[in-house]
Amino acid sequence: MPSVALTRHPSTPCPHVRLLEAHVARKGGAIVLRYVLDADLGKLRVPEFTTPARADGLWRHTCFEIFIRKPEAASYCELNFSPSGEWAAYRFSGYRAGMTPIDLSPPPIETHRKVRDLEVRVDFDLARLDPAFDSAVVQIALSAVIEDDAGALTYWALKHPAGKPDFHHRDSFALTLAPDS
């Protein structure tokens, strides 16, 4: 599974994170996604694993995100995964417009926490997000929000657009996955 490093937005310092990687692959009609955070976890707010459930506002705390669209499409989907097992899925008709929840079964989320690293793994079916994704090339944006022990948020992404942190921006969709890639 290929790995890519996420970088911190320059306006949001976080000395407690050494490395944040995402490993992503497309297996048939599914995306297999794993985030690995190498950090001083005692200096971060990482929610404890609980009963998996749908929850809004996960981006206000430590969570991992993926945005998916067909190339050149205005519409896209956003999925958020918390180390707690909570998750959310939304469809947008355009840039930050027309947000509607996507009705999904809870995706299997695995969280593994060690002394200095955290791993969150999730698999999900692309066709459940949008049937058009099933056999199409898709572009994705990978990102994360990391909260430190004082409540400050840092924003991590595969690619940051110019200006303030904005995971929804078209320039953030920096990775292309073909079917069975």
Summary of the structure (lengths in Angstrom):
residues: 181
radius of gyration: 15.2
end to end distance: 9.6
largest distance: 44.1
contacts: 565
relative contact order: 0.25
helix: 9%
strand: 46%
